[in-house]
């Protein structure tokens, strides 16, 4: 669950890759918050995990409505019947009222993974002195979502200097030479913003390599056409 904590903590922020840079993670983050709310009503992780396993077993390979989830939840936990009408947390509100979720889970445990990624990005951006240098090589052993969080910090910059990008490319082959579409998209956006021409061939190869992929960072299916459009607009004089 540690990688899930990273992406869910980051999921509170905006992801603007694809759909002309205009969509955010709200729909799936809302679903995550709702399932977390259901978990808060149950006495233990083990009990809730058993419910989830049974839910998947019953509804796999089927289209499922919200009412199916609600009905199965109360079938497993009949003593909780009535919580669907609890003021401020009504199930109808979760489904039909716009705005932020009425419940957010505690994601503070995710800081054990997000903080190192943020510190490493700050180091590469020159904001941490050598005396406080983090473990630079640790990234190569990080799970995908932790690497994505690191790249997101760099992507938030107006641009990263070419000299730094060259060092990053040499230091982290799991980023610069990966076949993971999510990482490649972010790395390509970073190198384009920084005008790192040495990576042009990789950007081109990425754009030609895939037709459709799943962006799992809390958003939705993203067609390559959208990624191509996003990157093409960024390439400019390239």
NORBELDA-V936795 format. One record per backbone hydrogen bond with DSSP energy under -0.5 kcal/mol. NH is the residue of the N-H (numbers start at 1). CO is the residue of the C=O. If there is no record, write none. Layout:
{{NH CO} {NH CO}}
This chain:
{{5 1} {6 2} {7 3} {8 4} {9 5} {10 6} {11 7} {12 9} {13 10} {16 14} {18 16} {21 18} {22 18} {22 19} {23 18} {29 25} {30 26} {31 27} {32 28} {33 29} {34 30} {35 31} {36 32} {37 33} {38 34} {39 35} {40 36} {41 37} {41 38} {42 38} {42 39} {48 44} {49 45} {50 46} {51 47} {52 48} {53 49} {54 50} {55 51} {56 52} {57 53} {58 54} {59 55} {60 56} {62 59} {68 65} {69 65} {70 66} {71 67} {72 68} {73 69} {74 70} {75 71} {76 72} {77 73} {80 77} {81 78} {83 80} {85 82} {86 83} {89 86} {91 84} {93 90} {94 90} {95 91} {96 92} {97 93} {98 96} {107 105} {110 107} {111 108} {112 109} {113 110} {114 110} {115 111} {117 113} {118 114} {119 115} {120 116} {121 117} {122 118} {123 119} {124 120} {125 121} {126 123} {127 122} {128 122} {132 129} {133 130} {136 134} {138 135} {139 136} {140 137} {141 138} {142 139} {146 143} {147 143} {148 144} {149 145} {150 146} {151 147} {152 148} {153 149} {154 150} {155 151} {156 152} {157 154} {165 161} {166 162} {167 163} {168 164} {169 165} {170 166} {171 167} {172 168} {175 172} {176 172} {177 173} {178 175} {181 179} {184 180} {185 181} {186 182} {187 183} {188 184} {189 185} {190 186} {191 187} {192 188} {193 189} {194 190} {195 192} {196 191} {197 195} {199 196} {200 197} {203 199} {204 200} {205 201} {206 202} {207 203} {208 204} {209 205} {209 206} {210 206} {213 222} {215 213} {215 220} {216 214} {218 216} {219 215} {222 213} {223 221} {224 211} {226 223} {227 223} {228 224} {229 225} {230 226} {231 227} {232 228} {233 229} {234 230} {235 231} {236 232} {238 235}}
